Amino acid sequence: MMYAVVDCDNCFVSCERVFQPQLLGKPVIVLSNNDGCVVARSNEAKALGIKMGEPFFKIKEMCRTHNVHIRSSNYVLYADMSNRVMSILRDEVGPGLMEQYSIDEAFLTLHDDSYDYRPWGEALVKKIAQWTGMPVSIGIAQTRTLAKAATWFAKRWKGYNKVCIIGNEEQREKALKALPVEEVWGIGWRSQGKCNYHNIHTAWDLTQKSESWIRNVFTITGVRTWNELRGISSITTVLTGDRQTICTSRSFEKMESELERLEMYVSNYAAHCAEKLRAQKSVCNMVTVFLQTNRFRDDLPQHDAGLTVSLLTPASSNHEIVQAALHALRACYQKDYQYKRAGVIVSGVSPRTAIQQDLFDTLTPEQRNKLNRLSEVVDTINQRMGRDTMILGIQQFPNDQQTGEALSFRDLIRHEYRSRCYTTNINELLEVK
């Protein structure tokens, strides 16, 4: 059995370039929510020394000097483009043989060990580019970890023509001796210091250690990675399953001190957490709210606060999650502080089929069912008409002072450099002159 990893090259930047070809060959960065920090870079931007996670305010002048093109994150566009790529991959290998690992990456199961997969891989790269405009790289090997390593080479050396295959022992040894240990899937930069301390600098160095040593230093997870690098398949699936903790948080465009404004933010965060719960058919029994001031403002008093509210009966409806979040907010809020960030975390997640009603619950099963059905209707309308088309009253923000129109939660997130939603919003289609 063989495995292929298909990885979109610089995914967010590539999504922008599909509809803005003038960005090809130019340094491009994509910023996080509220234009806070760098979350994606083109190869040209990397060459300028721009680091992942770099705060935008630190490099703003440098971007201007080097004519770096800046885009705010446009996750609606990125998700739609990802779905198009994943649909092609799913059709390519058939049902059950494609596992999406992230928004820009998927594993494919290939059964025939003796088949020459290079022509197939090169044809798939061209097909995805032709059908979606997205550039991808493909790594193929006998294990998932080796396939990830092959993708690392496919991205960096043009001679592979976007497809690298580690198909025999000679290729495996050559690849592992050239692969930095921090680039190994399952090791990463977090364990790089530990590896270097033990004089392990390449993936090959790691494979030369004994299994007992690996188990002692890196535990059972490290043993799986060690086996995979040696060509022994030890990872049966890459699907992560439902999330056990869901968090929605943002930094405000300007500092907020009024409780009413904070309630509007927190209620929106809570509603979005509830929406994610329902999407994975789950409920939660704990809702946590946290507030933070601006730690970079030494001239202002600092305050970090948080509170967790337990739900008598696990829930996922907007009404119950928002109500619990507002209760926590009002308990930890202090009016003498300027808050820069807030967030909501839902935890204690379990399947919604395993709900047991609490004896002291104030809601009857019929009332809870009505709230759940109402939330599902809201989800359906928002999916068809756009996010936040229908919201709770407490989520409503004041009207815009210039236009008089009601503002949505999305309007209050800074996205000064956002491109259009070319594929999902009929009012933002690509214009051809």
Stockholm file with secondary structure:
# STOCKHOLM 1.0

chainA/1-433         MMYAVVDCDNCFVSCERVFQPQLLGKPVIVLSNNDGCVVARSNEAKALGIKMGEPFFKIKEMCRTHNVHIRSSNYVLYADMSNRVMSILRDEVGPGLMEQYSIDEAFLTLHDDSYDYRPWGEALVKKIAQWTGMPVSIGIAQTRTLAKAATWFAKRWKGYNKVCIIGNEEQREKALKALPVEEVWGIGWRSQGKCNYHNIHTAWDLTQKSESWIRNVFTITGVRTWNELRGISSITTVLTGDRQTICTSRSFEKMESELERLEMYVSNYAAHCAEKLRAQKSVCNMVTVFLQTNRFRDDLPQHDAGLTVSLLTPASSNHEIVQAALHALRACYQKDYQYKRAGVIVSGVSPRTAIQQDLFDTLTPEQRNKLNRLSEVVDTINQRMGRDTMILGIQQFPNDQQTGEALSFRDLIRHEYRSRCYTTNINELLEVK
#=GR chainA/1-433 SS CEEEEEEETTHHHHHHHHHCGGGTTSCEEEECGGGCBEEEECHHHHHTTCCTTCBHHHHHHHHHHTTCEEEECCHHHHHHHHHHHHHHHHHHHCTTSEEEEETTEEEEEECCTTSCHHHHHHHHHHHHHHHHCCCEEEEEESSHHHHHHHHHHHHHCGGGTTEEEECSHHHHHHHHHHSBGGGSTTTTGGGHHHHHHTTCCBHHHHHTSCHHHHHHHHHHHHHHHHHHHTTCCCCCCCCCCSCSCEEEEEEEEEEECCHHHHHHHHHHHHHHHHHHHHHTTEEEEEEEEEEEECTTCTTSCCCEEEEEEEEEEEECCHHHHHHHHHHHHHHHCCTTSCEEEEEEEEESCEEGGGCCCCTTCSSCHHHHHHHHHHHHHHHHHHHHHCTTSSCCGGGCCCBCTTTCCBCCTGGGSCCTTCCCCTTTCGGGCCCCC
#=GC SS_cons         CEEEEEEETTHHHHHHHHHCGGGTTSCEEEECGGGCBEEEECHHHHHTTCCTTCBHHHHHHHHHHTTCEEEECCHHHHHHHHHHHHHHHHHHHCTTSEEEEETTEEEEEECCTTSCHHHHHHHHHHHHHHHHCCCEEEEEESSHHHHHHHHHHHHHCGGGTTEEEECSHHHHHHHHHHSBGGGSTTTTGGGHHHHHHTTCCBHHHHHTSCHHHHHHHHHHHHHHHHHHHTTCCCCCCCCCCSCSCEEEEEEEEEEECCHHHHHHHHHHHHHHHHHHHHHTTEEEEEEEEEEEECTTCTTSCCCEEEEEEEEEEEECCHHHHHHHHHHHHHHHCCTTSCEEEEEEEEESCEEGGGCCCCTTCSSCHHHHHHHHHHHHHHHHHHHHHCTTSSCCGGGCCCBCTTTCCBCCTGGGSCCTTCCCCTTTCGGGCCCCC
//
